[in-house]
Amino acid sequence: MSDRTLTEAPAPASSRHVDAGDEGYSKDLKSRHINMIAIGGAIGTGLFLGAGGRLAGAGPSLAIAYAVCGVFAFFVVRALGELVLYRPSSGAFVSYAREFMGEKGAYTAGWLYFLNWSTTTVADITAAATYAHFWSLFTDVPQWVLAFIALAVVLTANLISVKYFGEMEFWFSLVKVAALVIFLIVGIWLVATSHEIGGHTPGLATITDNGGIFPSGVLPMLLVIQGVVFAYASVELCGVAAGETENPEKIMPKAINSIMWRVGLFYVGSVVLLALLLPYTAYTSDQSPFVTVFDKLGVPGAAGIMNLVVLTAALSSLNSGLYSTGRILRSMSLAGSAPKFTGVMNKGKVPYGGVLFTAAFGVAGVGLNYFMAEEAFEIVLNFASLGILGTWAMVMICSLHFWRRAKQGRVERPAYRLPWAPYTQLVTLVFLLTVLVLMWCDGGVGRTTVMFVPAIGAALVGGWFLVRRRVAEIAAARD
């Protein structure tokens, strides 16, 4: 394993850990792609759809929850960025777990990430179908049919080449950013001019006259954090994309550093504006809060345009999920911890086996939309949160191992580093554990989800016993 390749002195580039899963990719992602992928990872379905129900439950204090979770999301992606600068890899944290924690660590990290994105895929197609129902043309179309169409369209584009993924994500992200900028400008103007919205006058009184920042107390804000974590589920995507990027050393630091101000501007700023524009009780879980504002504003076509934007956000997240899990599964497959077919690449240098494997779970999500259309989004959101918590925890554990080896002189940390290590990693791990406790305390679907943790652990252990012989054979041949 990687321990044998490291000496007591800082390891030169030529002696660093080599991951077979990094071979065969095209370096076709440019700076503009990575920057927009980073933006797209910080702006997704969790904001455009999930903010409605959370705002209705927690009130304006939702902005605080977004700010707190945003700080820890930044710590995670900054830790991953340091590892990327040390050694870019399409296997990302799975590859780093293999280097610093061995094959068991890589196996665990990979399947937790797959749990995240396979369930997020279901959430995304559910969100896309929900958005489509906004238009009368699709009102009578069953939700499961719309979910299937969304999956088929994005899957087809994802299988062609990384260029198509990069271009699709670039334009998806551009639409999202442009829409949020327009919303912020319009929202600020509405508040500044006290322009009436659906019979209500926006302003600070919207908050103070409706229970203040914590209309239902502090507890709802704490409990909603579990769902807010889901909103940041894609921030690690730029780390995965680094393996198909030219000059990641120049591109990655700028893209990662910009995540923090994007979180402050787009997430926190948007929620504050939403709370100023309408009472928190005006928002619902089955409609994007942005659509709610423009719908009540009465501007012809504005609500429809915003609904198209949030539909784009859902498709963007789906696009990202298929892309990233395909790369992660290939890294695992070539190490023996995932099915062999998930490591196969097509002529476009796309690991289509892994992409199709993830899409198969999306098809299962179509079935969930058929039988449980009303509850589908909330159910998969909670399971995705478990995968996110596990993935973020593995990133921080890898970062701790990397920091420890650097202290021992066995590796050399790049100039671009996670600040305040190792305290940052430890505090983030405590935060992630706290979120798990909050899911339990929330009761309902959240508590049921936490009750599945032992089952997930048992499945991981059982799966490891099934693949460990093949993993050992491949590792022995590699060494």
N, C-alpha and C positions, 0 to 999 in steps of 0.2 A: 504494500500500500504506500501511500504518500510519505509515511514516516521514514521509509528507507531512502527516499530521494532527497531528504533534507539533511543538511549538515549543521554544525554548530554556528557557522558563519551565515550571514544573510544569503539566501539562495539566489544565484543568478537566474535570469529568465530561462536559460536553456535547461536548468535542472528542476524547474517547477513541475508540479503535478500536471500530468497530461490526461485529458479526458477524451476517450474515443468518441463520445457523443458530440464533440465539437467539430469533427471532421465532416467535410462534404457540403457545407453551407455556402451560399453566395453572400458576399459582403455588399449587398445592394441597398441597404438602408442608409440614407444620407442624414445630414445634420437636421434638415427641416423635418424629416420623418421622426427622428428621435425626440426632437423638441415637442412635436405635436402628440407623439405617443405618450410622453410624460404628462402633457396637459390632459390628454384623454383619460389617462390613468387616474388623474386627480378630479376629474369631472365625469360622473357616470350616472347610472340608473338610481343609485342611492340618493343623489341630490334631486334629480328631475322628477322621480316618482315617489321615493320613500320619504322625502321631506314633508309631504302633505300630511300623512298620517301621524308622523312624529311631531309635527308642529301642533296638530290638533290635540295630541296627548300631553306634551310637555310645555306648550306655549312658547313665548319668546326665549326661554332659557335654552331652547334647542341650539341657539347660536353658541352658547358656552360649551355645550357638549361637542359641537363640531370643532370648536377651537382646541379643546383639550385632546380630542382624538387626532386632530390634525397635527399637533405637536409630536405625538408618539408615532404617527404615520411617517412624519419627516425623519425621525430618529431611525426608523426601520429602513427607509429607502437610502438614507445617508450611510448606514452601516453596510447595506448591500452595495452602494456605490464605491465604498472603500475596497470591498472585495473585488468588484469589477475592475477597478483600476489596478489592483494587484494581479489579476488574471481574468481577462474577459472570457466568458463562457456562455454558450447557448443553454447549457444545463443549469446555469445560475446557481441558486442556493443548493440545489441537489448536488451539483458538482463540488461546491465548497463543503457541503456536509460529508461527501465522500472523502475529500482530502483531509478534513480536520476531525471527523467523527467516525470514519470508516463506512463500510457498506450498509450497516444497519441504520446509521444516521441518514444516509442518502435515500435508502428505501423508505424510511419514515417520512422524511421531508417531502419526497416525491408524491407519495400517496395522500398525504395531508393536503398538498397543493391540488392534487387531482380532485379530492373531495370538495375543495373550495370551488374550483372552476366548473366541475361537472354539475354541481347544484346551482352555481351562478348562471350557467347556460340556461337552466330551466327558468330561473328568475328573469333572465333577459327576454326569452321568447314569450314568457307570460306578460312581461311589461309591454313588449311590442304589440301583442294581441290586445291588451287593455287600451293602449293608445289608439289603435286602429278603430276601436269601437266608438271613438269620439265622433267619427264621420258617419253620417247616415247611410252612406254607401255600404259600410261594413257592419252596420248595427245587427243585421239578421244573420251574419256569417258566424258560425260557432267559433268560440275562442280557440279551441284546439286546432281548427283549420288554419286560422291566422298564425298561430304559433308555429305550425309545421311549415308554412310558407316562409316565414322569417328565417327559420333554421336552414331551409333548403337554399335560399338566396345567398346568405352569408357563407355557408359551407362551400358552395360552388366557387365563389371568388377566392376563398382562403386556400383552396387546393391547387390553384394555378401556379403561383410563385410568390416569393416574399415581396416582390415589387408591387404586386396587386394588393397584398395586405398593407404594405406601407402607404401606398397611394390612397387606398380606401380609408385607412385610419387617419391620414393627414386631412382629408376633406371632411370626414366625420367630426374630427376634433375642431377643425376650423369653424364648422357650422355651430358647434356647441359653444365655443368661445365667443363667436360673433353674437349669438343669441343672448348669452349672459351679459355681454357688454351692453347690448341694446336694452336689455331688461334693467340693468343697473342705471343707465342714463335716464330711461323713461321713469323708473321708480323714484329716483332722486328728484326729477322734475315734478312728479305727482305729489310728493311729500312737500317740496319747497313751495309749490303753488296751492297746496291744500285742495287739489282737484278731486271732485267727488267720484267715488268708485262704487257703483251699485247702491247708491243711497248712503254711503258712508264717507266721512271726511278723513283722509289719512293724516297721520301725524303722531307725535309722542303720546297723545291722549288715547290712541288706539291701544297702547300697551297699559298705560296707567289706569284707564277706566275699565279694563277687562282683567283685573286681577294682578297686574304688574308683571314683572319678569318671571315670577314663579307662581302662576295662577292656581296651580294645584299642589304647591309645595315643591321642595327640592327633590323628593324621592322620584317623581316621574322623570325628571331630567337625568337622574342617575340610571334609572332603568332603561331609558331610551338609548344609552350609550352603546349597548350591544348591537342595535340596528345601525347606529352611526358608524361603527367600525366597518360595517359592510360597504358604506359609501366610499371608503378609501381602499376598497379591495384590489384595485388595479395599479396602485402606485409602484409596485415592484416590477411592472411590465417592462419598463425601460431597462432594467437590469438583465432581463431575459433577451431583449432585443440587441443588447451590446455585442452578442456573439455573431451577429450578422451586420455589423457596422464597421465601416472604415474609420480609423483614428478615434476609437472610443475614449482614449486618454484626453482628447481635446473636447469632445462632444458631451460626455457624460456629466462632468462636474457642473457645467452650466445648466444642463437640463434638470439635474437633481436639485440644485440650489434654488431654482425658480419655483419649485413645488411649494415652498413655504408661503411665498406671497400670493400664489394662486389660491391656496387654501384660505388665507385671510380675506382675499378679495371676493372670490367666487362663492365659497361656502358660507363663511361667517357674514360677509356683506350681503349676500342674497337673502339669508334667513332674517337678518335684521330688517332689511327692506320689506320683506313679506309680512313681518310682524307689525311694521309701521303702516302698511297699506290697508290691511284688513284685520279684523279681530281673529285671533287664532282659531276660534270656533267656526270660522267660515271655510276652513280647509278640511279636506277629507282624504282618506287613504286610497280611494279609487280614482282620484284625478290629480294630475300634476298641479302643485300650487301655483306654478307660473301660468298654466292654462286657466286656473280659477281666477287669477287677477285680470287677465286680458278678457276673459269671458264676461266678468262683471263690469269691466271698463266699457264694453259695448262698442269697441272699435271693430268695424266690419272686417272679418277675415283674420284678425289678429290672433284670436284664440286658436284658429285652425293652423296658422303658421307656427305658433309656439308648440302646438301638439306635434307637428311634423318634426320640429327640432328635438323634442324629447323622444320621439320615435327613433330619430337618428342616434341619440345617446344610447338607447337600448341595443340597437344594431351594432354600434361601435363597441360596446362592452362584450357582446357576443362574438364579434370579430376578434377581439383581443384574447378572449378565453380560448377559442379554438386554436389560435396561433401559439399561445404560450404553453398550453398543455401538450401540444404536438411536440414541441422542442424538449420539454421536461420528460415526457414519456420516452422519447428516443434516447436521451441520456441514460435513463433507467434501463431501457431494453438492452442496450449494448453492454450494460453491466450485469444483466441477468435478472433484474428485479422487476421487470415488466414483461408482458407478453412479447414474443419475438416480432410479431407483425407490426407492433407499434414503433419499431425502429426502422422500418422500410421507408425509403425516399423515392419520389417520382422524378421524372426528367426535369421538372422545375426546381429540384432540390428542396422540395417540401416533404417533411416527414408525415406523409398522408395517413399512415397507419394510426399514429397517435391522434391525428385530427379527427379521423373517422370514429375512433374509439370514444372520444369525448362527445362527438355528435350523436352517438348511439344513446348516450344518457339524455341528450336533448330530446330524442324521440320518446324516451320514457317520460320526459316532462310534458310532451304533447298529450300523453295518456293522462297525466295528472291534471292537465287543463280540461280534459274531457270529463273526468269523474269529480274533480274538486276545483272548479273554476274560481270560486270565490276565495278559497283559502290557499291556493297554489303559491302565490307570491310570498306570503308570510311564512309558510312552512319551509320552503327552500331557502329563504333568506336566513333563517335561523341555522339551518344545517351548513349553509355557506359560511356563516360567521364562525362556526367551529373550525372549518378548514382554514379560514383567514387567521384565527388566533394561533392555530398550530403552525402555519407557515411563517408568520411573523416571529413566533417564538424560536423556530429553527434558525431563522436568519440571525437573530440576536445571539443565540448560542454559538453559531458558527463564528460570529464576530468576536465573541468572548474567547473562543479557542485561538482565533487569529491573533488577537491582542496578546494572549498569553505566550504564544510562540514567538511573537515579535519581541516580547520582554526577554525571552530566553536566547534571542539572537538567531533563531532558526529560520525566520522569514523577515522580510523588510517591509514595513508599512509604507504605502505611498504618501506623498505630501498631502493628498486629499484624504482627510480622516474624519471619522466620527468623533465629535468633540466630547470631552469629559469621560472618556472610557476609563475604567470599566463600569463606572457608576451609571452611565446612560443605559447600557445594556441591562443592568440589574433592575433599575427603576422601570424600564419598559416591560420586562418580564413580570414584575409585580403587577403592573397595570393590566397586562393581558390576563393574569390569573384573577384579578378583581373583576374584569368583564365577565369571566366565566361564572363567578359567584353572583353577579348581578343578573345574569340570564336565569339562574336558579331562583333567585328572589322574585323575579318578575312573574313566576308561575305560568300557567297556560302552556302555549307552544314552546316558550323559552325553557321552562323547566323540563318538559318532555324531551327537548333536544339535549339538554345536559345529561339526562338519564341515559342517553344513547352513547355517552362517552365510553363507559366500560365496554360496550358492544363494539365500538370502533377500535378500542385498544385490543380487544380479543381478536378482531378481524385482522389487524396489523400483525399480531403475534402469529396467528395461524397462517397468514400469507407468507410471512418470513420463513416458516418451516417448510413451506412448499417450494420456495425459490432459492433457499440458502445453498443447496448443492450446486445448482447452476451458477450462482453468484461466485462461489468459491472456485469453481473450475475456470471461469472467465478471469477471475483475479489472478489465479496461479499462472494461467497462460500469459496474461499481461505482464506480470512480474518477471 
